[in-house]
Amino acid sequence: MKDQFGREISYLRISVTDRCNFRCKYCMGEDGIKLLRHEDILTFEEIVETAQIMAGLGIRKIRLTGGEPFARRGVMDLIKKLSQIPEIEDLAITTNGSMVYDKLESLKEYGISRINFSLDTLDREKFKLITGADLLEEVKRTIFKAIELDFKVKVNIVLIKGFNDKEIGDFLALTENNDIEVRFIELMPIGADLDFDRNNYKENLHILDGYRKKDLGFDGVARTFAIEGHKGRVGLISPLSHKFCKDCNRIRLTADGKLKACLHSREEISIKGLSFEEKKKLIGETIYKKPKSHRLGDFGSESVRTMSSIGG
């Protein structure tokens, strides 16, 4: 289905929970976030029905996010049901990698082909500092097992000035012998601590200066590069220094049943508790009215939510 600006909306991101076993400062802030009540979260049946409606409207790719998706009990049953929707050609997951090691084989059986891992540092002490958990080795073990099982793996790094910007070379080294994509994401002012986001922002457009590389163009929102002699690729996601709204093909469903046609828009449309036909009508209208572009800037996002409650 096309929106009012002619963009084909074919990608649905579903947040299955706002809960996470990590407490990353740029996401949740020092005091954490107010969590949803269990009764306010979409049931698996509601999520599947909504996905089926959207598949009928042209959605072909679904990505499950959180919070941390594997923090929700029974999520593997949801994944299996979503994998059985015939129109869905690509079912993917974004995870912090700490709770999925023993589930990778089952995910493969269910047709999951892509896993994005959120990993902001390769240093154990820094990892403990930013996440509040001593689980770096478990995350790394999971990533390398996913590579061995031939998942299409991406590693997402939120670039934070003074914290991990000296590790860029270490992350790039992961692409030397592994067929993965390492992606550097600009820190967006949308978290629970906007001052932290603003003060630690670092643009990513020049981090590959000095490397012999080939520009592979855009893959979704990421501008991708191949570094000479490296098996993998590098992606740069630059929502502040480079708007990619004209190519945006996605819509989001929050854990409590709100449609967000733009990550940074204040507007949310609730579909929880509606009938099949009511949902279908609202979804179609929301897709068509998708904003032309976000207005993210130094002042922060217009969204009333943090990333953990929208879905990363």
Secondary structure, DSSP 8 states (H G I E B T S, - for coil): -B-TTS-B--EEEEE--S--S---HHHH-TT------GGGS--HHHHHHHHHHHHHTT--EEEEESS-GGGSTTHHHHHHHHTT-TT--EEEEEE-SSS-GGGHHHHHHTT--EEEEE---S-HHHHHHHHSS--HHHHHHHHHHHHHTT-EEEEEEEE-TTTTTT-HHHHHHHHHHS--EEEEEE--TTSS-HHHHHHT----TTTTTTS-EEEEEEETTEEEEEETT-SSEEEEE-TTTS--GGG--EEEE-TTSEEESSTT-S--EE-TT--HHHHHHHHHHHHHT--S----STT--S-SS-HHHH--
